[in-house]
Amino acid sequence: MDNSSSIVKIIDKKRCEVTGVKKLEAFDEKQFYFETILGYAEIKGKKMALVNLDSTNGVLLIDGIIDSFSYVQKKGESLWNKLFK
């Protein structure tokens, strides 16, 4: 993988692999929040666990029940704050 691409793979809603991860910000069994080369992202689900975080290669691997993946705004940065900067 080159440093300008990111791949998100969700397998049978039980495993998620993300490449292009820059930093894992926070996680628990219901949510993972992290920074990718394309912006901030969030994975929501149930009984999720961190299997592997390879910070050298930017790969994140999660097991559990994956309900959703989405790109999100940086936490604490609301749309109103962005508009009125």
Secondary structure as GFF3:
##gff-version 3
##sequence-region A 1 85
A	DSSP	beta_strand	8	11	.	.	.	ID=ss1
A	DSSP	beta_strand	15	19	.	.	.	ID=ss2
A	DSSP	beta_strand	21	27	.	.	.	ID=ss3
A	DSSP	beta_strand	31	36	.	.	.	ID=ss4
A	DSSP	beta_strand	39	54	.	.	.	ID=ss5
A	DSSP	beta_strand	59	72	.	.	.	ID=ss6
A	DSSP	alpha_helix	79	83	.	.	.	ID=ss7
###
